Amino acid sequence: MLKNALFAVSVAQSIVLGASIMALAPHFLFDTRIGHSREVIFAGDGVRLAGQTDYPEQRTPPSGFPLLFLLLNTGCNTRDDAAELAEVGVSEGFAVFRWDRRGTGRSGASGAGSATQDAVAAYETALRQPQINRREVIIVAQGSGSGLFGSAYALFARVQPPRAALLLGSLLDPQAIQSLDTRVHIIQGEHDWNPWMVYSQAACRAHRQLYPHGATYTMLPGLDHDMMSHDPLLPGFHPLMRGAVADWLRLAAAR
């Protein structure tokens, strides 16, 4: 009897889990086939850096692919840490530029030099890549990457103002976000240690009061700052986060 009862509970749990996964399926089933990747070597701030440009499988548009340029969070040091975001971007028809930070991956190591200048050099390199429409660039800044982007926006804009910025787990409060003279969208977890009412809602309000570009946000219920999945069956970013990124990129590409 006990074995039968335990088996029934196990079956019931499997049915519930399966139903949950199917309900989330639209948020994590992407066509993630990368057509090809191009290895890139470039000069950072006194250091040799390495990265790659990922291209969608479809034919190159006449004006080139729109580009996602990634500024990752602390702890995401190599291009491999950007694989998920690259997959989502490619699935929505974007080329994606990602690189190894100094001292990691295939990049050289140097004790001296500026991480900000490295990032600006990477941005310059990304815009020079073949098959790219440099007028259709979106900078995706995650966590501490949003802080770097906010503090150095003028340096990036001097190279080429981005068409838009997508901030994931933004660290820019209503004052700091005013440095971004471009269209902005923020994706933030409900349980982020930075309250979404300030870093998303109020930040967008402050940005809209200053600029006409538009500032919007998505608050993802139940998720924390990193917006990762804690389900062993769904490793990496939470499906809701992947879906929110894909949905916004789709809208941005259509405008």
Buried (B, 14 or more C-beta within 10 A) or exposed (E): EEEEEEEEEEEEEEEEEEEBBEEBEEBBEBEBEBBEBBEBEBEBBBBBBBBBBBBBEEEBEEEBBBBBBBBBBEEBBBBEBBBBBBBBBBBBBBBBBBBBBBEBBBBBEBEEBBBBBBBBBBBBBBBEBEBBBBEBBBBBBBBBBBBBBBEBBEBBBEBBEBBBBBBBBBBBBBEBBBBBBBBBBBBBBEBBEBEBEEBBBBBBEBBBEEBEBBBBBBBBEEBBBBBBBEEEEBEEBBBBBBBBBBBBBEEBEEE
